[in-house]
Amino acid sequence: MKLLPYILFLGILASCMKKYEMPQDSLIPEGAIWLKQTIKHDFAPHGFTVIAPWAQAATLKSDHLSLDSALIIIDYWKIIEVFNGKESEIYLENYDYFYVKKFSIYEAGLYCRFPSWFDTTCHDFHSQVKNMSAYNGLLTIDVAQTPDSIIHWWTPRLLYKTGAQYVIEARVKITGKTALQFGMDYWRTLTADFNVFDPDCIVSNNCEAWISDWILPTQGEFKTVRMPIR
């Protein structure tokens, strides 16, 4: 996936969604585009052949104090295809690396948070995430290190099965003043680039499927979550 067109899409989306925002809850990251679960297209519109699951995290406030904890640990996340009532696991990331894996800009990124989420006009609107690493079965994100950024990452694109729905399952531990959100988009092909933002997904190469509720701190324990809730 070419990054610049997709980043431009995120910036356009952020500005378009401003008029739909509701009063912000104190447990949801400041400036978030999506404040609660939203299912836009539970099935892919005609002409869309792949899915692209993603995740994002941020501190609750941009002025997060460095002494305050904001830590996310993910044991695994998997993509489940639901077809005719039967579930099939089609992707698993269990972070079982024997070395400390860092993530390239083709796998994840730090994105501008202000003046608006995914704002393409700010300096360094997409840079490498250096406060996220995977090792020995765990992904660790010290969100407190980057309070002025959104940490956004994604799976490879996966082929869509006509008539199927998709679920993300993850085992997570969230500590401190931060929150985690998952979502999924459709794309026309495995290699299609962003062309235009179209909320109706008629002329665009990508289309929003759904966005989850924000996952809040888990009281010091790992918690298994599934989304969206249908």
Secondary structure, DSSP 8 states (H G I E B T S, - for coil): --HHHHHHHHHHHHHHHGGG-----TTS-TT-S--S-EES-SS--TT--EEEEEEEEEESSTT--TTS-EEEEEEEEEEEEEETTEEEEEEEE----SS-B---TTTEEEEE-SSSTT-TTSTTSEE---SEEEETTEEEEEGGG-TTEEEEEE---EE--TT-EEEEEEEEEEEESEEEEEEEEEESSSS-------TT-SS-SEEEEEE---B---TTS-EEEEE---
